Amino acid sequence: MVKNLRIFSSYKKHKINKLVIHKLVNYLTNDLDFIVESLPINFISSDQIITINKEYLNHNYSTDIITFNYSGSRKNLDGEIFISIDDAKINAKGYNNSLKEELLRLVIHGILHLVGYDDIKTSDFKKMKELENSLLNKYKITLLK
């Protein structure tokens, strides 16, 4: 169930299809058994994500995604996702994917973090990546047509 999902884009060079993102999150709530209490998903520039990374995580570099779980709950999500479209473009090119597919992957990745998956240890990274790929493959045909 999705109670409060908001999608924002301060990135003027690329239009975000909010309907596709909403559908994806709805699908994920069923597959991963969670409720969205409040979840802003913010599509921003590399410069903006560097600022967030410095301020909240003490990292002075760009990254493709930053996820915050404000409630700590893994079932009733109150969190926020920041996705760098600049970094997503680099990833898409490097993995020979479309930008739209890469953005779906990043939304899935952020949700997986919010429901308790981690990618720091190699074994956890592999498990998370397998689920991420499985979910992306399950939905990309429907969402990217």
Secondary structure by P-SEA (a helix, b strand, c coil): cccbbbbbbcccccccaaaaaaaaaaaaaaaacccccbbbbbbccaaaaaaaaaacccccccccccccccccccccccbbbbbcaaaaaaaaaaacccaaaaaaaaaaaaaaaaaccccccaaaaaaaaaaaaaaaaaccccccc
